[in-house]
Amino acid sequence: MPVEFIKEFIGKECTVTLFNEIGGIRGIIIDVSENWIKLEEKKRIRLINGDMIRDIYVNK
C-alpha cells in the first residue's frame, strides 16, 4: 500500500485489516515511515508492515 495515502490518516482512529487476519486492528495511526505503520491501540503500540495491509477504514 502506498505510504502517501496512509499519511492522510495520521492522527485518525482507523481499522486496519491485514491479509492474514479475519478481524481488524483498531487504533490511531501515529506514524508512517518507509513501509511501516505505527498504530496506537488501547494499551500498546503496534508496528505493521505495509505489505500486509488489505484495507484501512477511517472510523467516524
A tleap script that builds the chain and sets N, CA, C and O, in Angstrom:
source leaprc.protein.ff14SB
mol = sequence {
  NMET PRO VAL GLU PHE ILE LYS GLU PHE ILE
  GLY LYS GLU CYS THR VAL THR LEU PHE ASN
  GLU ILE GLY GLY ILE ARG GLY ILE ILE ILE
  ASP VAL SER GLU ASN TRP ILE LYS LEU GLU
  GLU LYS LYS ARG ILE ARG LEU ILE ASN GLY
  ASP MET ILE ARG ASP ILE TYR VAL ASN CLYS
}
set mol.1.N position { 0.855 -1.178 0.000 }
set mol.1.CA position { 0.000 0.000 0.000 }
set mol.1.C position { 0.897 1.236 0.000 }
set mol.1.O position { 1.837 1.311 0.792 }
set mol.2.N position { 0.624 2.208 -0.874 }
set mol.2.CA position { 1.464 3.410 -0.937 }
set mol.2.C position { 1.415 4.238 0.348 }
set mol.2.O position { 0.338 4.511 0.877 }
set mol.3.N position { 2.571 4.627 0.836 }
set mol.3.CA position { 2.700 5.387 2.081 }
set mol.3.C position { 2.027 6.753 1.971 }
set mol.3.O position { 1.517 7.267 2.967 }
set mol.4.N position { 2.018 7.344 0.789 }
set mol.4.CA position { 1.417 8.682 0.622 }
set mol.4.C position { -0.057 8.674 1.039 }
set mol.4.O position { -0.533 9.627 1.657 }
set mol.5.N position { -0.770 7.611 0.706 }
set mol.5.CA position { -2.186 7.520 1.061 }
set mol.5.C position { -2.369 7.336 2.561 }
set mol.5.O position { -3.282 7.913 3.152 }
set mol.6.N position { -1.515 6.546 3.171 }
set mol.6.CA position { -1.640 6.255 4.599 }
set mol.6.C position { -1.334 7.489 5.437 }
set mol.6.O position { -1.912 7.653 6.512 }
set mol.7.N position { -0.447 8.356 4.978 }
set mol.7.CA position { -0.096 9.564 5.733 }
set mol.7.C position { -1.303 10.466 5.953 }
set mol.7.O position { -1.324 11.242 6.909 }
set mol.8.N position { -2.300 10.379 5.093 }
set mol.8.CA position { -3.529 11.170 5.266 }
set mol.8.C position { -4.292 10.770 6.526 }
set mol.8.O position { -5.085 11.557 7.044 }
set mol.9.N position { -4.061 9.555 7.024 }
set mol.9.CA position { -4.802 9.032 8.162 }
set mol.9.C position { -4.080 9.217 9.489 }
set mol.9.O position { -4.593 8.775 10.517 }
set mol.10.N position { -2.920 9.846 9.509 }
set mol.10.CA position { -2.194 10.051 10.759 }
set mol.10.C position { -3.049 10.888 11.715 }
set mol.10.O position { -3.570 11.941 11.347 }
set mol.11.N position { -3.180 10.396 12.942 }
set mol.11.CA position { -3.972 11.086 13.956 }
set mol.11.C position { -5.437 10.704 13.969 }
set mol.11.O position { -6.189 11.186 14.816 }
set mol.12.N position { -5.861 9.844 13.045 }
set mol.12.CA position { -7.257 9.437 12.978 }
set mol.12.C position { -7.415 8.009 13.468 }
set mol.12.O position { -6.520 7.180 13.302 }
set mol.13.N position { -8.563 7.730 14.074 }
set mol.13.CA position { -8.851 6.368 14.506 }
set mol.13.C position { -9.278 5.555 13.292 }
set mol.13.O position { -10.206 5.926 12.573 }
set mol.14.N position { -8.587 4.444 13.075 }
set mol.14.CA position { -8.813 3.612 11.906 }
set mol.14.C position { -8.911 2.147 12.297 }
set mol.14.O position { -8.503 1.747 13.387 }
set mol.15.N position { -9.453 1.370 11.397 }
set mol.15.CA position { -9.412 -0.079 11.499 }
set mol.15.C position { -8.581 -0.579 10.330 }
set mol.15.O position { -8.908 -0.321 9.171 }
set mol.16.N position { -7.510 -1.290 10.634 }
set mol.16.CA position { -6.595 -1.812 9.626 }
set mol.16.C position { -6.826 -3.311 9.513 }
set mol.16.O position { -6.721 -4.032 10.505 }
set mol.17.N position { -7.138 -3.780 8.321 }
set mol.17.CA position { -7.343 -5.196 8.084 }
set mol.17.C position { -6.128 -5.748 7.347 }
set mol.17.O position { -5.694 -5.199 6.335 }
set mol.18.N position { -5.590 -6.843 7.875 }
set mol.18.CA position { -4.420 -7.477 7.277 }
set mol.18.C position { -4.841 -8.686 6.445 }
set mol.18.O position { -5.924 -9.241 6.633 }
set mol.19.N position { -3.968 -9.082 5.526 }
set mol.19.CA position { -4.262 -10.230 4.681 }
set mol.19.C position { -4.409 -11.522 5.475 }
set mol.19.O position { -5.213 -12.378 5.105 }
set mol.20.N position { -3.663 -11.682 6.545 }
set mol.20.CA position { -3.656 -12.945 7.284 }
set mol.20.C position { -4.561 -12.939 8.517 }
set mol.20.O position { -4.483 -13.866 9.323 }
set mol.21.N position { -5.414 -11.933 8.693 }
set mol.21.CA position { -6.301 -11.861 9.854 }
set mol.21.C position { -7.746 -11.719 9.412 }
set mol.21.O position { -8.036 -11.110 8.382 }
set mol.22.N position { -8.651 -12.287 10.202 }
set mol.22.CA position { -10.076 -12.177 9.900 }
set mol.22.C position { -10.609 -10.828 10.371 }
set mol.22.O position { -11.299 -10.135 9.624 }
set mol.23.N position { -10.289 -10.457 11.612 }
set mol.23.CA position { -10.748 -9.184 12.163 }
set mol.23.C position { -9.746 -8.080 11.870 }
set mol.23.O position { -8.672 -8.333 11.324 }
set mol.24.N position { -10.092 -6.883 12.226 }
set mol.24.CA position { -9.211 -5.750 12.005 }
set mol.24.C position { -8.528 -5.289 13.276 }
set mol.24.O position { -8.908 -5.673 14.382 }
set mol.25.N position { -7.519 -4.465 13.100 }
set mol.25.CA position { -6.798 -3.854 14.206 }
set mol.25.C position { -7.305 -2.428 14.316 }
set mol.25.O position { -7.218 -1.665 13.354 }
set mol.26.N position { -7.832 -2.057 15.473 }
set mol.26.CA position { -8.412 -0.724 15.645 }
set mol.26.C position { -7.496 0.123 16.503 }
set mol.26.O position { -7.063 -0.299 17.576 }
set mol.27.N position { -7.203 1.326 16.023 }
set mol.27.CA position { -6.362 2.237 16.772 }
set mol.27.C position { -6.119 3.523 16.010 }
set mol.27.O position { -6.743 3.776 14.979 }
set mol.28.N position { -5.208 4.332 16.523 }
set mol.28.CA position { -4.867 5.621 15.911 }
set mol.28.C position { -3.513 5.487 15.236 }
set mol.28.O position { -2.540 5.060 15.859 }
set mol.29.N position { -3.454 5.848 13.975 }
set mol.29.CA position { -2.184 5.822 13.255 }
set mol.29.C position { -1.370 7.014 13.738 }
set mol.29.O position { -1.805 8.159 13.622 }
set mol.30.N position { -0.178 6.740 14.284 }
set mol.30.CA position { 0.624 7.830 14.844 }
set mol.30.C position { 1.862 8.138 14.002 }
set mol.30.O position { 2.461 9.203 14.152 }
set mol.31.N position { 2.252 7.214 13.118 }
set mol.31.CA position { 3.433 7.491 12.276 }
set mol.31.C position { 3.460 6.521 11.103 }
set mol.31.O position { 2.987 5.388 11.196 }
set mol.32.N position { 4.026 6.993 9.996 }
set mol.32.CA position { 4.251 6.164 8.816 }
set mol.32.C position { 5.671 6.430 8.370 }
set mol.32.O position { 6.051 7.576 8.129 }
set mol.33.N position { 6.457 5.367 8.260 }
set mol.33.CA position { 7.849 5.514 7.859 }
set mol.33.C position { 8.221 4.374 6.925 }
set mol.33.O position { 8.078 3.199 7.263 }
set mol.34.N position { 8.703 4.747 5.740 }
set mol.34.CA position { 9.040 3.786 4.699 }
set mol.34.C position { 7.852 2.859 4.480 }
set mol.34.O position { 6.815 3.309 3.991 }
set mol.35.N position { 7.967 1.588 4.823 }
set mol.35.CA position { 6.876 0.649 4.592 }
set mol.35.C position { 6.244 0.175 5.901 }
set mol.35.O position { 5.620 -0.886 5.933 }
set mol.36.N position { 6.395 0.942 6.975 }
set mol.36.CA position { 5.881 0.554 8.282 }
set mol.36.C position { 4.895 1.582 8.806 }
set mol.36.O position { 5.041 2.782 8.573 }
set mol.37.N position { 3.894 1.096 9.511 }
set mol.37.CA position { 2.875 1.954 10.112 }
set mol.37.C position { 2.903 1.729 11.620 }
set mol.37.O position { 2.885 0.588 12.081 }
set mol.38.N position { 2.947 2.810 12.382 }
set mol.38.CA position { 2.891 2.727 13.840 }
set mol.38.C position { 1.468 3.073 14.249 }
set mol.38.O position { 0.962 4.155 13.952 }
set mol.39.N position { 0.829 2.124 14.941 }
set mol.39.CA position { -0.570 2.251 15.326 }
set mol.39.C position { -0.685 2.124 16.837 }
set mol.39.O position { -0.155 1.182 17.426 }
set mol.40.N position { -1.378 3.070 17.468 }
set mol.40.CA position { -1.576 3.032 18.912 }
set mol.40.C position { -2.926 2.402 19.228 }
set mol.40.O position { -3.977 2.937 18.876 }
set mol.41.N position { -2.877 1.252 19.901 }
set mol.41.CA position { -4.091 0.601 20.368 }
set mol.41.C position { -4.355 1.082 21.791 }
set mol.41.O position { -3.719 2.036 22.240 }
set mol.42.N position { -5.266 0.452 22.503 }
set mol.42.CA position { -5.614 0.901 23.852 }
set mol.42.C position { -4.410 0.952 24.784 }
set mol.42.O position { -4.149 1.987 25.397 }
set mol.43.N position { -3.670 -0.158 24.899 }
set mol.43.CA position { -2.578 -0.209 25.861 }
set mol.43.C position { -1.245 -0.569 25.231 }
set mol.43.O position { -0.306 -0.915 25.948 }
set mol.44.N position { -1.135 -0.499 23.917 }
set mol.44.CA position { 0.133 -0.859 23.283 }
set mol.44.C position { 0.315 -0.151 21.949 }
set mol.44.O position { -0.630 0.378 21.364 }
set mol.45.N position { 1.545 -0.159 21.496 }
set mol.45.CA position { 1.905 0.389 20.185 }
set mol.45.C position { 2.202 -0.802 19.280 }
set mol.45.O position { 2.881 -1.745 19.687 }
set mol.46.N position { 1.700 -0.756 18.078 }
set mol.46.CA position { 1.899 -1.850 17.141 }
set mol.46.C position { 2.569 -1.329 15.877 }
set mol.46.O position { 2.200 -0.266 15.377 }
set mol.47.N position { 3.545 -2.059 15.357 }
set mol.47.CA position { 4.176 -1.753 14.078 }
set mol.47.C position { 3.644 -2.747 13.051 }
set mol.47.O position { 3.672 -3.958 13.270 }
set mol.48.N position { 3.165 -2.224 11.936 }
set mol.48.CA position { 2.545 -3.065 10.921 }
set mol.48.C position { 3.288 -2.864 9.601 }
set mol.48.O position { 3.522 -1.736 9.167 }
set mol.49.N position { 3.649 -3.973 8.979 }
set mol.49.CA position { 4.292 -3.936 7.671 }
set mol.49.C position { 3.247 -3.544 6.629 }
set mol.49.O position { 2.192 -4.173 6.548 }
set mol.50.N position { 3.524 -2.526 5.841 }
set mol.50.CA position { 2.588 -2.031 4.843 }
set mol.50.C position { 2.220 -3.047 3.782 }
set mol.50.O position { 1.148 -2.950 3.185 }
set mol.51.N position { 3.085 -4.023 3.531 }
set mol.51.CA position { 2.795 -5.055 2.536 }
set mol.51.C position { 1.705 -6.013 3.003 }
set mol.51.O position { 1.117 -6.724 2.188 }
set mol.52.N position { 1.432 -6.042 4.294 }
set mol.52.CA position { 0.448 -6.967 4.851 }
set mol.52.C position { -0.957 -6.366 4.948 }
set mol.52.O position { -1.896 -7.058 5.342 }
set mol.53.N position { -1.112 -5.087 4.594 }
set mol.53.CA position { -2.400 -4.405 4.761 }
set mol.53.C position { -3.307 -4.682 3.580 }
set mol.53.O position { -2.911 -4.550 2.422 }
set mol.54.N position { -4.534 -5.070 3.896 }
set mol.54.CA position { -5.555 -5.282 2.865 }
set mol.54.C position { -6.450 -4.057 2.745 }
set mol.54.O position { -6.726 -3.598 1.636 }
set mol.55.N position { -6.912 -3.514 3.890 }
set mol.55.CA position { -7.813 -2.360 3.911 }
set mol.55.C position { -7.515 -1.475 5.109 }
set mol.55.O position { -7.006 -1.931 6.132 }
set mol.56.N position { -7.846 -0.190 4.957 }
set mol.56.CA position { -7.854 0.744 6.084 }
set mol.56.C position { -9.172 1.489 6.044 }
set mol.56.O position { -9.517 2.116 5.042 }
set mol.57.N position { -9.911 1.413 7.154 }
set mol.57.CA position { -11.176 2.133 7.292 }
set mol.57.C position { -10.993 3.240 8.312 }
set mol.57.O position { -10.421 3.018 9.379 }
set mol.58.N position { -11.476 4.429 7.990 }
set mol.58.CA position { -11.453 5.537 8.948 }
set mol.58.C position { -12.749 5.462 9.743 }
set mol.58.O position { -13.842 5.509 9.180 }
set mol.59.N position { -12.609 5.344 11.077 }
set mol.59.CA position { -13.780 5.272 11.963 }
set mol.59.C position { -14.300 6.684 12.223 }
set mol.59.O position { -13.524 7.615 12.438 }
set mol.60.N position { -15.601 6.824 12.200 }
set mol.60.CA position { -16.223 8.130 12.444 }
set mol.60.C position { -16.885 8.146 13.783 }
set mol.60.O position { -17.466 9.159 14.173 }
savepdb mol mol.pdb
quit
